[in-house]
Amino acid sequence: SGSSDPYCVVKVDNEVVARTATVWRSLNPFWGEEYTLRLPQGFHSLAVYVLDEDTIGQDDVIGKVSLSHQQISAEPRGVDSWLSLLPVDPDEEVQGEIHLELQVPKQSQARVLRCHLIEARDLAPRDPSGTSDPFARVSCCGHTLQTAVIKKTRFPHWDEVLEFELAEGELGEATLSVEVWDWDIVGKNDFLGRVEFPLDTLCTDPTKGWFQLLPFPSTTEDHGGQLGALRLAVRLVEDTVLPPHYYQPLIQLLTEPILCPGQPCAGTALAILDEVTSGESRQDVATKLVKIFLGQGLAVPLLDYLTTRELARTTDPNTLFRSNSLASKSVEQFMKVVGLPYLHEVLRPVVNRIFEEKKYVELDPGKMELSRSRRVRISFKGSLSEARVRDSSLELLKGYLGDIIDAIVGSVEKCPLLMRVAFKQLRRRVEERFPSAQHEEVRYFSISAFLFLRFFAPAVLTPKLFSLREQHAEPRTGRTLLLLAK
């Protein structure tokens, strides 16, 4: 069809840790999915593979983006850019570790390198059964030895010792190479990974431990974006979590203006945070504040404090809560934490019906898909088929929208108590700030700015991001959702 059904797989050190939804029939997919991964400090790389889902046969690999631990940690603010997809070379797709003991016994007359291959773990599966038939091949100074083949396992245990005689003149910059292969009865063996050691180091210090298997040195060239590009935002944060009592002074500092409201407002920790928080970090600060104050049972007073400060700065009521301020972001995060089950109960029946019915809805004449037979039927008032499509689309949209509005209006008793209290307080503050009769409707707009523009409408637009659906909408359904959200 000239398109793909792309999805992404996220791997850390070749272990799959996440998979996005599939975006159907698109060469320009948008996922918008975010994952928080708790990683060991010694991880080596993060890779994102883009694949094309096929209903029959194996999914096709389109390409990958790979970032090393060093690349990510070198950017304190994170990596956020378009990165060209690179082709996937099977010889580079290795994983697992090998357990080795290497030494040159000093008491022996001839210099002999003893290579004890103990075991390996978490090797890449190369056979249809999901396992491999691994053996190890050791090369040193032009000589090669190998272990027995262990059938049908990704965790082979060899416990074999391979010995190499070392001539005095052979050391220099020579290396010991240990490679792991998957034995195949037909065709060539599959590469599973390798590790190398300088010989001069082994002659002075015995080496024992688990070593990560690495690919052959990459010969992959940048294809100049021929495979496409992936917009990726990755940030590495190292947190040290202390016992709870260490955080009490900070919590007291943050809650002080709420628990002791008589003090001057300008110099409090919350006021300073509100002033200095930049746009790029405002979401993180709002998320953490809401979690802290929910834990203290003070979420509603926090929102009251922040929205009151923003009201004091607002002169034109038409711009109220339209910016992405700390107050707006905090209310938005509060609704997501407190109101997500409520959102699901209200919207899921209608959203599921839209996905299942897959009706064609379009109001823009420039985007209407009209059959050839319909295109020739033109009057001076325009295409009759366009009028039909517009009328049927309006009827469908009104039906869906009516059901959504009815579900929202009829859900008063289901709306979480905390949300109702927070909005009641907000309405009172707006009335105090704009008491004149000409601003009577502002009290309602201030609530709808949050409840509709930042809660219900985004969930209708992208149900996947609010866990209303497991998959993103296909293009036709996505267009219907966009028009409904607008």
C-alpha positions as CSV (number, residue, x, y, z in Angstrom):
1,S,0.0,0.0,0.0
2,G,3.1,2.3,0.1
3,S,2.9,2.7,3.8
4,S,3.9,0.8,7.0
5,D,2.4,-0.1,10.4
6,P,5.3,1.1,12.6
7,Y,6.0,0.5,16.3
8,C,9.1,0.8,18.4
9,V,10.8,-1.6,20.8
10,V,13.1,-0.2,23.5
11,K,16.1,-2.3,24.6
12,V,18.6,-1.7,27.4
13,D,21.7,-3.8,26.9
14,N,19.7,-5.9,24.4
15,E,16.9,-6.7,26.9
16,V,13.5,-5.6,25.7
17,V,12.0,-3.2,28.3
18,A,9.2,-1.4,26.4
19,R,7.1,-1.5,23.3
20,T,5.0,1.3,21.8
21,A,1.6,0.9,20.2
22,T,1.4,0.3,16.5
23,V,0.5,3.3,14.3
24,W,-1.4,1.9,11.4
25,R,-0.8,2.9,7.7
26,S,1.7,5.7,8.3
27,L,5.2,6.7,7.2
28,N,5.1,9.6,9.7
29,P,3.9,8.0,12.9
30,F,3.4,9.9,16.2
31,W,3.6,7.9,19.4
32,G,4.0,10.4,22.2
33,E,4.7,7.6,24.7
34,E,6.9,8.1,27.7
35,Y,8.6,5.5,29.8
36,T,10.5,5.8,33.1
37,L,13.0,3.0,33.4
38,R,14.9,2.2,36.5
39,L,18.3,1.0,35.4
40,P,21.4,-0.4,37.0
41,Q,24.3,2.1,37.2
42,G,26.5,-0.1,35.0
43,F,24.2,-0.4,32.0
44,H,26.0,0.0,28.6
45,S,23.5,1.1,26.0
46,L,19.9,2.1,25.1
47,A,18.6,1.1,21.7
48,V,15.2,1.9,20.0
49,Y,14.2,-0.4,17.1
50,V,11.5,0.7,14.6
51,L,9.6,-2.3,13.1
52,D,6.8,-2.7,10.7
53,E,4.0,-4.9,12.0
54,D,2.9,-7.7,9.7
55,T,-0.3,-9.8,10.2
56,I,1.3,-12.6,8.3
57,G,4.9,-13.7,8.9
58,Q,7.6,-12.0,10.8
59,D,7.6,-8.2,11.5
60,D,10.1,-6.3,9.4
61,V,12.9,-4.3,11.1
62,I,13.1,-0.8,9.5
63,G,16.1,0.5,11.5
64,K,17.4,1.4,14.9
65,V,18.9,4.3,17.0
66,S,21.5,3.3,19.6
67,L,22.8,5.5,22.4
68,S,25.6,4.5,24.7
69,H,25.6,5.2,28.4
70,Q,28.4,7.8,27.9
71,Q,26.4,9.6,25.1
72,I,23.3,10.0,27.4
73,S,25.1,10.9,30.6
74,A,27.2,13.6,28.6
75,E,24.0,15.6,28.1
76,P,22.7,16.8,31.6
77,R,19.5,18.2,30.0
78,G,19.0,15.0,28.0
79,V,19.1,14.1,24.3
80,D,16.2,15.6,22.4
81,S,16.6,15.6,18.6
82,W,15.9,13.8,15.3
83,L,18.3,10.8,14.9
84,S,18.8,9.0,11.6
85,L,17.8,5.3,11.6
86,L,20.6,2.9,10.9
87,P,20.3,-0.5,9.3
88,V,20.3,-3.5,11.7
89,D,23.2,-5.9,11.2
90,P,22.5,-9.4,12.7
91,D,26.2,-9.7,13.8
92,E,25.8,-6.5,15.9
93,E,22.7,-7.8,17.7
94,V,24.5,-9.6,20.5
95,Q,23.7,-9.9,24.1
96,G,24.6,-11.8,27.3
97,E,27.8,-12.4,29.3
98,I,30.5,-15.0,29.5
99,H,32.2,-16.3,32.7
100,L,36.0,-16.7,32.2
101,E,39.1,-17.4,34.2
102,L,42.4,-16.4,32.4
103,Q,45.9,-16.9,33.9
104,V,49.5,-17.6,33.0
105,P,50.8,-19.9,35.9
106,K,54.2,-18.5,36.9
107,Q,55.6,-21.8,38.2
108,S,55.4,-23.6,34.8
109,Q,58.7,-23.7,32.8
110,A,57.0,-23.0,29.4
111,R,54.7,-20.0,29.4
112,V,51.2,-21.4,29.0
113,L,48.0,-19.4,28.9
114,R,45.1,-21.2,30.7
115,C,41.7,-20.1,29.5
116,H,39.0,-21.6,31.7
117,L,35.6,-21.2,30.0
118,I,33.1,-21.7,32.7
119,E,29.6,-20.7,31.4
120,A,27.6,-18.0,29.6
121,R,24.2,-16.5,30.2
122,D,21.4,-14.7,28.5
123,L,22.7,-15.3,25.0
124,A,20.8,-14.2,21.9
125,P,18.3,-16.7,20.6
126,R,19.3,-17.7,17.0
127,D,17.1,-20.8,16.4
128,P,13.4,-20.9,15.7
129,S,12.9,-22.7,19.0
130,G,14.0,-19.5,20.8
131,T,17.3,-21.0,22.0
132,S,20.8,-21.5,20.5
133,D,23.4,-24.2,20.3
134,P,26.4,-22.3,21.6
135,F,30.1,-23.0,21.6
136,A,33.1,-20.8,22.4
137,R,36.1,-20.3,20.1
138,V,39.3,-19.0,21.6
139,S,42.1,-17.5,19.4
140,C,45.6,-16.5,20.5
141,C,48.8,-15.8,18.5
142,G,47.5,-17.5,15.4
143,H,46.1,-20.6,17.2
144,T,42.5,-21.4,17.6
145,L,40.7,-23.9,20.0
146,Q,37.0,-24.3,20.7
147,T,34.7,-25.9,23.3
148,A,32.0,-28.5,22.9
149,V,28.6,-27.5,21.5
150,I,25.8,-27.3,24.2
151,K,22.5,-27.9,22.5
152,K,19.3,-25.9,22.8
153,T,20.2,-23.4,25.5
154,R,20.9,-19.7,26.1
155,F,22.7,-20.5,29.3
156,P,25.5,-23.0,28.4
157,H,27.8,-24.5,31.0
158,W,31.1,-25.7,29.5
159,D,33.6,-25.8,32.4
160,E,36.4,-26.5,29.9
161,V,40.1,-25.4,30.1
162,L,41.9,-24.5,26.8
163,E,45.6,-24.0,26.9
164,F,48.0,-22.0,24.6
165,E,51.8,-22.1,24.6
166,L,53.2,-18.6,24.4
167,A,56.5,-17.9,22.7
168,E,58.6,-15.0,24.2
169,G,58.5,-13.0,21.0
170,E,54.7,-13.4,20.5
171,L,53.5,-11.1,23.3
172,G,53.9,-7.5,22.2
173,E,50.5,-6.1,21.4
174,A,48.9,-9.6,20.9
175,T,45.4,-10.2,22.2
176,L,43.3,-13.2,23.3
177,S,40.0,-13.3,21.6
178,V,37.0,-15.3,22.9
179,E,34.0,-15.6,20.6
180,V,30.7,-17.3,21.1
181,W,28.9,-18.9,18.2
182,D,25.6,-20.7,17.6
183,W,26.3,-24.0,15.8
184,D,24.0,-24.8,12.8
185,I,23.9,-28.2,11.1
186,V,23.0,-26.5,7.8
187,G,24.5,-23.2,6.6
188,K,27.0,-21.0,8.5
189,N,27.2,-20.6,12.2
190,D,25.6,-17.5,13.8
191,F,27.7,-15.0,15.7
192,L,26.7,-14.5,19.4
193,G,29.4,-12.1,20.7
194,R,33.0,-11.7,21.5
195,V,35.4,-10.3,24.1
196,E,39.2,-9.5,23.9
197,F,42.0,-9.2,26.4
198,P,45.6,-7.8,25.9
199,L,48.1,-10.6,26.5
200,D,50.6,-8.5,28.4
201,T,47.9,-7.8,31.0
202,L,47.1,-11.5,31.4
203,C,50.8,-12.3,32.0
204,T,50.9,-10.0,35.0
205,D,47.5,-10.3,36.5
206,P,45.1,-13.3,36.4
207,T,41.6,-12.3,35.2
208,K,38.3,-13.8,36.4
209,G,34.7,-12.7,36.2
210,W,31.7,-12.1,34.0
211,F,32.3,-10.1,30.8
212,Q,29.8,-8.6,28.5
213,L,29.7,-10.0,25.0
214,L,30.3,-7.3,22.3
215,P,29.7,-7.2,18.6
216,F,32.3,-7.1,15.9
217,P,33.6,-3.5,15.3
218,S,30.8,-1.8,13.4
219,T,31.2,-1.1,9.7
220,T,27.8,0.4,9.4
221,E,27.7,3.6,7.5
222,D,25.2,6.4,8.0
223,H,22.7,6.1,5.2
224,G,21.9,9.8,5.3
225,G,18.4,9.3,6.7
226,Q,17.3,6.9,3.8
227,L,15.6,4.7,6.4
228,G,13.9,7.6,8.1
229,A,14.6,9.4,11.4
230,L,13.3,9.0,14.9
231,R,12.5,11.9,17.2
232,L,13.7,10.8,20.6
233,A,13.9,12.5,24.0
234,V,16.1,10.7,26.5
235,R,17.2,11.9,29.9
236,L,19.3,10.1,32.5
237,V,18.7,11.1,36.1
238,E,20.5,9.5,39.0
239,D,18.5,9.8,42.2
240,T,19.7,9.0,45.7
241,V,16.6,8.2,47.8
242,L,17.1,8.7,51.6
243,P,14.9,7.5,54.5
244,P,11.7,9.6,54.9
245,H,12.7,11.6,57.9
246,Y,15.5,13.3,55.9
247,Y,12.9,15.0,53.8
248,Q,10.9,16.5,56.6
249,P,12.7,19.9,56.7
250,L,12.0,20.3,52.9
251,I,8.4,19.3,53.3
252,Q,8.0,21.8,56.2
253,L,9.6,24.5,54.0
254,L,7.2,23.8,51.1
255,T,4.1,23.6,53.2
256,E,4.9,26.6,55.4
257,P,2.9,29.2,53.4
258,I,-0.2,26.9,53.5
259,L,0.0,25.8,57.1
260,C,0.9,29.3,58.3
261,P,-0.9,31.6,55.9
262,G,-0.3,34.8,57.8
263,Q,3.3,35.1,56.8
264,P,4.5,37.4,53.9
265,C,3.9,35.5,50.6
266,A,6.8,36.8,48.5
267,G,9.7,35.0,50.3
268,T,8.2,31.5,50.7
269,A,9.7,28.5,49.0
270,L,6.6,28.0,46.9
271,A,6.6,31.6,45.7
272,I,10.3,31.4,44.7
273,L,9.6,28.1,42.8
274,D,6.8,29.8,41.0
275,E,9.0,32.7,40.0
276,V,12.2,30.8,38.9
277,T,10.8,27.6,37.4
278,S,11.6,27.6,33.6
279,G,9.2,26.3,30.9
280,E,11.2,23.1,30.3
281,S,11.2,22.0,33.9
282,R,7.8,23.3,34.9
283,Q,6.1,19.9,34.2
284,D,8.6,18.1,36.4
285,V,8.2,20.6,39.3
286,A,4.4,20.5,39.1
287,T,4.4,16.7,39.1
288,K,6.6,16.5,42.2
289,L,4.7,19.2,44.0
290,V,1.4,17.5,43.5
291,K,2.7,14.2,44.7
292,I,4.3,15.7,47.8
293,F,1.1,17.7,48.7
294,L,-1.2,14.8,48.0
295,G,0.9,12.7,50.4
296,Q,0.5,15.5,53.0
297,G,-3.3,15.8,52.4
298,L,-2.7,19.4,51.2
299,A,-3.3,19.1,47.4
300,V,-6.3,21.4,47.3
301,P,-4.7,24.1,49.4
302,L,-1.6,23.9,47.1
303,L,-3.7,24.5,44.0
304,D,-5.6,27.3,45.8
305,Y,-2.3,29.0,46.7
306,L,-0.8,28.7,43.1
307,T,-4.0,29.8,41.3
308,T,-4.5,32.7,43.7
309,R,-1.0,33.9,42.8
310,E,-1.8,33.7,39.1
311,L,-5.1,35.4,39.5
312,A,-3.3,38.3,41.2
313,R,-1.0,38.7,38.1
314,T,-3.9,38.5,35.6
315,T,-5.4,41.7,34.3
316,D,-7.4,40.3,31.3
317,P,-9.8,37.6,32.4
318,N,-9.8,36.2,28.8
319,T,-6.2,35.0,29.2
320,L,-6.8,33.4,32.6
321,F,-5.0,30.0,32.9
322,R,-4.2,29.9,29.2
323,S,-0.4,29.8,29.7
324,N,1.6,26.8,30.9
325,S,2.3,28.3,34.3
326,L,3.2,26.3,37.4
327,A,-0.4,26.8,38.5
328,S,-1.9,25.4,35.3
329,K,0.6,22.5,35.1
330,S,-0.2,21.6,38.8
331,V,-3.9,21.6,38.2
332,E,-3.4,19.5,35.1
333,Q,-1.2,17.0,36.9
334,F,-3.7,16.9,39.9
335,M,-6.6,16.0,37.5
336,K,-4.5,13.2,36.0
337,V,-3.6,11.7,39.3
338,V,-7.0,12.1,41.0
339,G,-9.4,11.9,38.1
340,L,-8.1,9.2,35.7
341,P,-10.5,6.5,36.9
342,Y,-13.3,9.1,36.6
343,L,-12.2,10.0,33.1
344,H,-12.2,6.4,32.0
345,E,-15.7,5.8,33.3
346,V,-17.1,8.9,31.5
347,L,-15.3,8.6,28.1
348,R,-14.5,5.0,27.5
349,P,-17.9,3.8,26.3
350,V,-18.1,6.5,23.6
351,V,-14.4,6.3,22.6
352,N,-14.7,2.5,22.2
353,R,-17.8,2.9,20.0
354,I,-15.9,5.4,17.8
355,F,-13.0,2.9,17.4
356,E,-15.4,0.0,16.6
357,E,-17.6,1.9,14.1
358,K,-14.8,3.4,12.1
359,K,-17.2,5.8,10.4
360,Y,-15.9,8.3,7.8
361,V,-16.1,11.9,9.2
362,E,-14.7,14.9,7.4
363,L,-15.8,18.6,7.3
364,D,-12.9,20.1,5.3
365,P,-13.7,19.9,1.5
366,G,-10.0,19.9,0.7
367,K,-9.6,16.6,2.6
368,M,-12.7,14.8,1.6
369,E,-12.2,11.4,-0.1
370,L,-14.8,11.4,-2.9
371,S,-15.2,8.6,-5.4
372,R,-14.7,9.4,-9.1
373,S,-18.4,8.8,-9.9
374,R,-19.3,11.4,-7.2
375,R,-16.7,14.0,-8.4
376,V,-18.4,14.5,-11.8
377,R,-21.7,15.4,-10.2
378,I,-21.2,19.1,-9.8
379,S,-23.7,21.9,-9.6
380,F,-23.2,25.7,-9.3
381,K,-23.5,25.2,-5.6
382,G,-20.6,22.8,-5.5
383,S,-20.4,19.0,-5.4
384,L,-23.5,17.3,-4.2
385,S,-21.4,14.5,-2.9
386,E,-19.4,17.0,-0.8
387,A,-22.7,18.2,0.7
388,R,-23.7,14.7,1.5
389,V,-20.4,13.9,3.1
390,R,-20.5,17.1,5.1
391,D,-24.1,16.5,6.3
392,S,-23.5,12.9,7.3
393,S,-20.2,14.0,9.0
394,L,-22.1,16.7,11.0
395,E,-24.7,14.2,12.0
396,L,-22.2,11.7,13.2
397,L,-20.1,14.4,15.0
398,K,-23.2,15.8,16.7
399,G,-24.2,12.3,17.8
400,Y,-20.8,11.4,19.3
401,L,-20.4,14.9,20.8
402,G,-23.9,14.7,22.3
403,D,-23.1,11.4,23.9
404,I,-19.8,12.8,25.3
405,I,-21.5,15.9,26.7
406,D,-24.4,13.9,28.2
407,A,-21.8,11.5,29.8
408,I,-19.9,14.5,31.3
409,V,-23.0,16.4,32.5
410,G,-24.5,13.2,34.0
411,S,-21.3,12.3,35.9
412,V,-21.5,14.9,38.7
413,E,-21.9,12.3,41.4
414,K,-19.0,10.3,40.0
415,C,-16.6,13.2,39.9
416,P,-13.9,12.8,42.6
417,L,-14.6,14.8,45.7
418,L,-11.1,16.4,45.7
419,M,-11.7,17.7,42.1
420,R,-15.1,19.1,43.1
421,V,-13.6,20.9,46.2
422,A,-10.7,22.2,44.2
423,F,-12.9,23.7,41.5
424,K,-15.4,25.1,44.0
425,Q,-12.5,26.9,45.6
426,L,-11.2,28.1,42.2
427,R,-14.6,29.5,41.3
428,R,-14.8,31.4,44.6
429,R,-11.3,32.9,44.0
430,V,-12.2,34.0,40.5
431,E,-15.4,35.7,41.7
432,E,-13.3,37.6,44.3
433,R,-10.8,38.7,41.6
434,F,-13.3,39.7,39.0
435,P,-16.5,40.6,40.9
436,S,-18.2,42.9,38.2
437,A,-21.3,41.7,36.4
438,Q,-19.6,41.9,33.0
439,H,-17.2,39.2,34.2
440,E,-19.9,36.8,35.5
441,E,-19.0,34.0,33.1
442,V,-15.3,34.1,33.9
443,R,-16.0,31.9,37.0
444,Y,-17.2,29.1,34.6
445,F,-14.5,29.7,31.9
446,S,-11.8,29.3,34.5
447,I,-13.1,25.8,35.4
448,S,-13.7,24.8,31.8
449,A,-10.2,25.9,30.8
450,F,-9.0,23.0,33.0
451,L,-11.8,20.4,32.8
452,F,-12.3,20.5,29.1
453,L,-9.2,22.0,27.5
454,R,-6.7,20.1,29.7
455,F,-8.6,17.0,30.7
456,F,-11.5,15.7,28.5
457,A,-10.4,17.2,25.1
458,P,-6.8,15.8,25.2
459,A,-8.2,12.4,26.2
460,V,-10.6,12.4,23.3
461,L,-7.8,13.5,20.9
462,T,-5.3,10.8,22.0
463,P,-7.0,8.0,24.0
464,K,-3.8,5.9,24.1
465,L,-2.0,8.5,26.2
466,F,-4.7,8.4,28.8
467,S,-4.9,4.6,28.9
468,L,-8.4,4.6,27.3
469,R,-7.2,2.4,24.5
470,E,-4.2,0.0,24.1
471,Q,-3.5,1.1,20.5
472,H,-3.4,4.5,18.7
473,A,-6.2,5.2,16.4
474,E,-5.9,4.5,12.7
475,P,-6.0,7.6,10.4
476,R,-9.7,7.6,9.8
477,T,-10.6,7.2,13.5
478,G,-7.9,9.7,14.4
479,R,-9.5,12.3,12.2
480,T,-12.9,11.8,13.9
481,L,-11.3,12.2,17.3
482,L,-9.5,15.3,16.2
483,L,-12.7,17.0,15.0
484,L,-14.5,15.9,18.2
485,A,-11.7,17.4,20.4
486,K,-11.8,20.7,18.4
